[in-house]
Amino acid sequence: MNKGLLSVDEALAQMLSQARPVAEVEEVATLEATRRVLARSQRSTMDVPPLDNSAMDGYAVRIADGLTLKVGQRIMAGSVGHPLKPGTAARIFTGAPIPSGADAVVMQEHCSIAGDEVRISRKPEAGQWIRRVASDIAKGAEILPAGKRLLPQDTGLAASVGIRTLPVYRKLRLGLFFTGDELVMPGEPLAPGRIYNSNRFTLRGLGEVFGCELTDYGIVPDSLQATREVLRRAASECDLVVTSGGVSVGDADYVKPAVEAEGELLMWRIAMKPGRPLAFGNVGKAFFIGLPGNPVSSFVTFLIFVRPFILKAQGMTDTGPRAIAARADFDWPEPDSRREFLRAKWNAQGGLELYPTQDSAVLTSTAWADGLIDNPAAHAIRKGDNVRFLPYAELFW
């Protein structure tokens, strides 16, 4: 039914087989490393916690000494107490080191004070409310693997073991340009037959979301010479060049012949909806991906193809978005013969609603939706069925 069309998985596999991480690695301050991709795994040079410490505000005690004890010392977080004398307890606060000789902490809610004595209402168990040395991280343990895009909690973890800088891959240099004499920018007069260049805003925003060092070459006139000139410049300055529009075989489609003249090009017709035409190749040392000009198709194909390519080229080892099973609160009785990416949104009942118009020209559907339903070719959906949902929260990371 889809004779002559390449499947999404086949096209993606071919592209990712060519992607390679940028070679340069730079040391950046751990404080500034969030969203960067770690080039080398990191191991702890210390135990965390480095000493047994209290998990509660309360009293450090020796269980064998009984339930009425003299308060012999006060230990704050950041200070170290003295060994616990027989018959005494130490007033202790969360995070403070456990004094030598103590074998439990009693939370203050289970204690009462009478003069310089503490009376314990519940007999503690050995080890109660004590965080043991290295119970979180042992010295020498790997704390962060190579190829991970660093989350805020990852940089916090690195800081917790004293790592001041982290080795990360340099940012991928992404070049964008847009073809079509019909394109104008918001604020410019919109003459008959002209359209605003929404793709420039969408794709530029996506490049920023994925942490690229972005160069926007703007709108290129519909001429082979102009397209070749911008393509040569972009390829010399960037690792990856992405365009939208101009990759078909029409008389005014100059991207295809420009890439063929300056480098090598593979043209694919993909069995997916929206987004059928896709171009992939290279110009010099830069890779090239040409997306459809239709705004929804451009958006979807960027997420499905360009996103994983960028992530792998940035050094990430896990490039696939995590899909979740979700309940369809709609019927989709007439599926396309191609694999579909349907714009859908969560409803108050915990199911998914479908945007009423799945036309690939309706950019509103992408802004309304919470993600994409990845629907197999020729697969009808009935209300109540489970579908494979790709939330934007996964696709935008």
C-alpha positions as CSV (number, residue, x, y, z in Angstrom):
1,M,0.0,0.0,0.0
2,N,3.0,2.3,0.7
3,K,5.1,1.0,-2.2
4,G,8.1,3.2,-2.8
5,L,7.9,4.9,0.6
6,L,10.5,4.4,3.3
7,S,9.2,3.7,6.8
8,V,9.9,6.1,9.7
9,D,12.1,3.5,11.5
10,E,14.1,2.8,8.3
11,A,14.8,6.4,7.6
12,L,15.7,7.2,11.2
13,A,18.0,4.2,11.5
14,Q,19.9,5.4,8.3
15,M,20.2,8.9,9.7
16,L,21.4,7.9,13.2
17,S,23.9,5.5,11.7
18,Q,25.7,8.5,10.3
19,A,25.4,10.8,13.3
20,R,28.5,11.2,15.4
21,P,29.2,13.1,18.6
22,V,31.1,16.4,18.3
23,A,34.7,15.7,19.0
24,E,35.5,18.7,21.2
25,V,35.1,18.5,25.0
26,E,35.2,21.5,27.3
27,E,35.3,21.9,31.0
28,V,32.4,24.1,32.3
29,A,31.6,25.1,35.8
30,T,29.2,22.6,37.5
31,L,27.0,25.6,38.3
32,E,26.6,26.2,34.6
33,A,26.4,22.6,33.3
34,T,22.7,22.0,33.3
35,R,21.3,20.8,30.0
36,R,24.9,20.1,28.7
37,V,25.9,16.5,27.7
38,L,28.5,14.8,29.9
39,A,31.5,13.6,28.0
40,R,33.0,11.4,30.7
41,S,31.4,9.5,33.5
42,Q,31.9,11.0,37.0
43,R,32.9,9.1,40.2
44,S,32.7,10.2,43.7
45,T,35.9,11.0,45.5
46,M,34.2,10.8,48.9
47,D,31.6,8.9,51.0
48,V,28.2,10.6,51.3
49,P,27.4,11.1,54.0
50,P,31.1,11.3,55.1
51,L,30.1,10.5,58.7
52,D,27.2,8.9,60.5
53,N,24.7,11.7,61.0
54,S,21.3,12.4,62.5
55,A,18.2,12.2,60.3
56,M,16.1,14.1,62.9
57,D,16.2,16.8,65.5
58,G,16.3,15.0,68.8
59,Y,18.7,13.3,71.2
60,A,21.6,10.9,70.4
61,V,21.7,8.1,73.0
62,R,23.2,4.8,74.0
63,I,20.2,2.5,74.3
64,A,21.7,0.5,77.1
65,D,21.8,3.6,79.3
66,G,18.0,3.7,79.8
67,L,15.2,6.3,79.3
68,T,16.2,9.1,81.6
69,L,19.6,10.7,80.7
70,K,21.5,13.8,81.5
71,V,22.0,16.1,78.5
72,G,25.7,16.4,78.3
73,Q,26.3,18.3,75.0
74,R,24.6,20.1,72.1
75,I,25.7,19.2,68.5
76,M,24.6,21.4,65.6
77,A,24.9,20.6,61.9
78,G,28.4,21.6,60.8
79,S,30.0,20.8,64.2
80,V,31.4,17.6,65.7
81,G,30.5,16.5,69.3
82,H,32.5,14.7,71.9
83,P,32.3,11.0,72.7
84,L,29.1,10.2,74.5
85,K,29.7,9.7,78.2
86,P,27.8,6.9,80.0
87,G,24.4,7.9,81.2
88,T,24.2,11.0,79.0
89,A,22.4,12.1,75.8
90,A,23.5,14.6,73.2
91,R,21.0,17.2,72.0
92,I,21.5,16.8,68.2
93,F,20.1,18.4,65.1
94,T,19.4,17.1,61.6
95,G,22.6,16.5,59.7
96,A,24.9,16.7,62.7
97,P,27.5,13.9,63.1
98,I,26.6,11.2,65.6
99,P,28.9,11.3,68.6
100,S,31.1,8.2,69.3
101,G,29.3,5.8,71.6
102,A,25.7,6.7,70.5
103,D,23.7,4.0,68.8
104,A,20.3,5.6,68.2
105,V,18.6,9.0,67.8
106,V,15.3,9.7,69.5
107,M,13.2,12.3,67.8
108,Q,12.4,15.3,70.0
109,E,8.6,14.6,69.8
110,H,9.3,11.4,71.9
111,C,11.2,13.3,74.6
112,S,10.5,15.7,77.5
113,I,12.9,17.9,79.3
114,A,13.2,18.2,83.1
115,G,16.0,20.5,84.1
116,D,19.2,19.1,82.6
117,E,17.6,15.7,82.0
118,V,15.8,14.3,79.0
119,R,13.1,11.7,79.5
120,I,12.4,9.3,76.6
121,S,8.8,8.1,76.2
122,R,9.6,5.3,73.7
123,K,12.5,2.9,73.9
124,P,14.6,3.4,70.6
125,E,15.8,0.7,68.4
126,A,19.5,0.3,67.4
127,G,20.3,2.6,64.5
128,Q,17.1,4.5,64.7
129,W,17.2,7.9,62.8
130,I,20.9,7.5,62.0
131,R,22.1,8.0,58.4
132,R,25.1,5.8,58.0
133,V,28.4,6.8,56.4
134,A,28.3,6.1,52.6
135,S,24.6,5.1,52.7
136,D,24.0,7.5,49.8
137,I,27.2,7.3,47.8
138,A,30.3,5.2,48.4
139,K,33.7,6.6,47.5
140,G,34.6,5.5,44.0
141,A,31.0,4.9,42.9
142,E,29.9,6.2,39.5
143,I,27.4,9.0,40.1
144,L,26.8,10.2,36.5
145,P,27.3,8.2,33.3
146,A,28.8,9.6,30.1
147,G,26.3,10.6,27.4
148,K,23.8,12.0,29.9
149,R,22.2,15.4,29.4
150,L,22.5,16.9,32.8
151,L,19.4,17.8,34.7
152,P,19.4,20.3,37.6
153,Q,19.5,17.4,40.1
154,D,22.6,16.0,38.3
155,T,24.6,19.1,38.8
156,G,23.4,19.2,42.4
157,L,24.7,15.6,42.8
158,A,28.0,16.5,41.3
159,A,28.3,19.4,43.6
160,S,27.5,17.3,46.6
161,V,30.7,15.3,46.2
162,G,32.8,18.4,45.5
163,I,33.0,18.4,41.7
164,R,33.6,22.0,40.7
165,T,33.8,21.5,36.9
166,L,32.4,18.9,34.5
167,P,33.6,17.8,31.0
168,V,30.9,18.3,28.5
169,Y,30.7,18.1,24.7
170,R,30.7,21.5,23.1
171,K,27.3,22.6,21.8
172,L,26.2,21.4,18.4
173,R,26.4,24.2,15.8
174,L,23.0,24.2,14.0
175,G,22.3,26.3,11.0
176,L,18.8,27.1,9.8
177,F,17.6,28.8,6.6
178,F,14.2,29.1,4.9
179,T,13.3,29.2,1.3
180,G,10.5,30.8,-0.6
181,D,9.8,34.2,-2.2
182,E,6.4,34.0,-0.6
183,L,7.7,34.2,2.9
184,V,7.7,37.5,4.9
185,M,8.4,38.3,8.6
186,P,5.8,39.5,11.0
187,G,5.7,43.3,10.9
188,E,6.3,43.4,7.1
189,P,3.4,44.1,4.7
190,L,1.6,40.9,3.8
191,A,1.0,41.3,0.0
192,P,-1.5,39.0,-1.8
193,G,0.0,35.5,-2.1
194,R,2.5,36.0,0.7
195,I,2.6,34.2,4.1
196,Y,4.3,34.8,7.4
197,N,7.3,32.6,8.0
198,S,6.1,30.7,11.0
199,N,8.6,27.9,10.4
200,R,11.5,30.2,11.3
201,F,10.1,30.8,14.7
202,T,9.1,27.1,15.3
203,L,12.4,25.6,14.2
204,R,14.6,28.2,15.8
205,G,12.8,27.6,19.0
206,L,13.3,23.9,18.8
207,G,17.0,24.4,18.1
208,E,17.2,26.4,21.3
209,V,15.2,23.9,23.3
210,F,17.8,21.2,22.4
211,G,20.7,23.3,23.5
212,C,22.2,24.0,20.1
213,E,24.5,26.9,19.2
214,L,22.2,28.3,16.6
215,T,22.8,30.4,13.5
216,D,19.8,31.7,11.7
217,Y,20.6,32.5,8.0
218,G,17.1,33.8,7.4
219,I,14.9,33.7,4.3
220,V,16.8,32.8,1.1
221,P,15.4,34.0,-2.3
222,D,14.1,31.4,-4.7
223,S,17.3,31.1,-6.9
224,L,19.8,28.4,-7.2
225,Q,22.8,30.8,-6.9
226,A,21.5,32.4,-3.7
227,T,20.6,29.0,-2.2
228,R,24.1,27.6,-3.0
229,E,25.8,30.6,-1.5
230,V,23.9,30.4,1.8
231,L,24.3,26.6,1.9
232,R,28.1,26.8,1.4
233,R,28.4,29.4,4.2
234,A,26.2,27.5,6.6
235,A,28.0,24.2,5.9
236,S,31.4,25.9,6.6
237,E,30.2,27.3,9.9
238,C,27.9,24.6,11.3
239,D,27.8,20.9,12.1
240,L,24.2,20.4,10.9
241,V,22.2,22.5,8.5
242,V,18.4,22.2,8.6
243,T,16.0,23.8,6.1
244,S,12.3,23.8,5.5
245,G,10.8,23.9,2.1
246,G,12.4,23.7,-1.4
247,V,13.3,19.9,-1.2
248,S,10.7,18.8,-3.7
249,V,11.1,18.7,-7.5
250,G,9.1,21.8,-8.5
251,D,10.6,24.4,-10.7
252,A,11.0,26.8,-7.7
253,D,12.5,24.1,-5.4
254,Y,16.2,25.0,-5.3
255,V,17.4,23.3,-2.1
256,K,17.6,19.9,-3.7
257,P,19.8,20.9,-6.7
258,A,21.9,23.2,-4.4
259,V,22.7,20.3,-2.0
260,E,23.4,18.0,-4.9
261,A,25.8,20.6,-6.4
262,E,27.6,21.3,-3.2
263,G,27.5,17.8,-1.6
264,E,25.6,14.6,-1.5
265,L,21.9,14.1,-1.0
266,L,19.4,11.3,-0.3
267,M,15.8,12.1,-1.0
268,W,13.2,10.0,0.8
269,R,9.5,9.8,0.7
270,I,8.5,8.7,4.2
271,A,5.4,6.6,5.0
272,M,4.2,9.1,7.6
273,K,1.5,11.7,8.0
274,P,2.1,14.6,8.3
275,G,5.4,15.0,6.5
276,R,6.2,12.9,3.5
277,P,9.3,14.4,1.8
278,L,12.6,14.4,3.7
279,A,16.1,15.0,2.5
280,F,19.3,13.9,4.2
281,G,22.9,14.3,3.1
282,N,26.0,16.3,3.7
283,V,27.8,19.4,2.4
284,G,31.5,19.3,3.2
285,K,31.8,18.3,6.9
286,A,28.3,19.4,7.8
287,F,25.2,17.2,7.7
288,F,22.1,18.4,6.0
289,I,18.4,17.7,6.7
290,G,15.7,19.2,4.6
291,L,12.2,19.3,6.0
292,P,8.9,19.9,4.3
293,G,7.7,23.5,4.1
294,N,4.2,22.8,5.5
295,P,4.2,24.2,9.1
296,V,2.8,21.1,10.9
297,S,4.9,18.7,8.8
298,S,8.0,20.7,9.5
299,F,7.3,20.7,13.2
300,V,6.6,16.9,13.4
301,T,9.5,15.8,11.2
302,F,11.9,18.0,13.3
303,L,10.7,16.1,16.4
304,I,10.8,12.7,14.9
305,F,14.0,12.9,12.8
306,V,16.1,16.0,13.7
307,R,15.6,15.8,17.4
308,P,17.2,12.3,17.8
309,F,19.9,13.2,15.3
310,I,20.8,16.3,17.3
311,L,20.8,14.4,20.6
312,K,23.2,11.7,19.2
313,A,25.4,14.3,17.6
314,Q,25.6,16.1,21.0
315,G,26.9,12.9,22.6
316,M,23.7,11.5,24.1
317,T,23.4,7.7,24.2
318,D,19.6,7.7,24.8
319,T,17.9,9.5,21.9
320,G,14.4,7.9,21.8
321,P,11.5,9.7,23.4
322,R,9.7,7.6,26.1
323,A,6.1,6.9,25.0
324,I,3.3,6.2,27.4
325,A,0.2,4.2,27.1
326,A,-2.9,6.4,27.3
327,R,-6.6,6.0,26.9
328,A,-8.2,7.4,23.7
329,D,-11.4,9.2,24.4
330,F,-12.2,9.5,20.7
331,D,-12.9,7.3,17.7
332,W,-10.5,7.3,14.7
333,P,-12.3,5.0,12.3
334,E,-10.6,5.9,9.0
335,P,-6.8,5.8,9.6
336,D,-4.3,6.7,6.9
337,S,-2.3,4.0,5.2
338,R,0.8,5.7,6.5
339,R,2.0,5.9,10.1
340,E,0.3,8.9,11.7
341,F,1.3,11.4,14.3
342,L,-1.9,12.8,15.6
343,R,-2.1,16.0,17.8
344,A,-3.8,15.2,21.1
345,K,-4.4,16.7,24.5
346,W,-5.1,15.4,28.0
347,N,-8.6,15.9,29.2
348,A,-9.9,16.2,32.8
349,Q,-10.8,12.5,32.9
350,G,-7.2,11.4,32.3
351,G,-7.8,10.4,28.6
352,L,-6.7,11.9,25.3
353,E,-8.8,14.1,23.1
354,L,-8.0,14.6,19.4
355,Y,-7.8,18.0,17.8
356,P,-10.8,18.2,15.5
357,T,-8.8,18.9,12.4
358,Q,-5.7,16.9,11.7
359,D,-4.9,18.8,8.5
360,S,-1.2,19.3,8.2
361,A,-1.6,23.0,7.5
362,V,-3.4,23.7,10.8
363,L,-0.6,24.9,13.0
364,T,-3.1,25.6,15.8
365,S,-3.2,21.9,16.4
366,T,0.4,21.8,17.5
367,A,-0.1,24.7,20.0
368,W,-3.3,23.2,21.4
369,A,-1.9,19.7,21.9
370,D,0.1,18.2,24.8
371,G,1.9,15.8,22.4
372,L,1.6,13.3,19.5
373,I,-0.2,10.0,19.2
374,D,2.1,7.6,17.3
375,N,-0.5,5.6,15.4
376,P,0.6,2.6,13.3
377,A,-0.3,2.6,9.6
378,A,-3.9,1.6,8.8
379,H,-4.7,1.3,12.5
380,A,-8.2,2.4,13.5
381,I,-8.7,3.7,17.1
382,R,-11.9,3.1,19.1
383,K,-12.8,5.1,22.1
384,G,-11.3,3.3,25.2
385,D,-8.4,1.9,23.3
386,N,-4.8,2.4,24.6
387,V,-2.6,4.4,22.2
388,R,1.1,5.2,22.2
389,F,1.4,8.8,23.3
390,L,4.6,11.0,23.0
391,P,4.1,13.9,25.4
392,Y,5.8,17.2,24.5
393,A,7.5,16.8,27.9
394,E,9.5,13.9,26.4
395,L,9.9,15.3,22.9
396,F,11.2,18.6,24.1
397,W,14.1,17.1,26.1
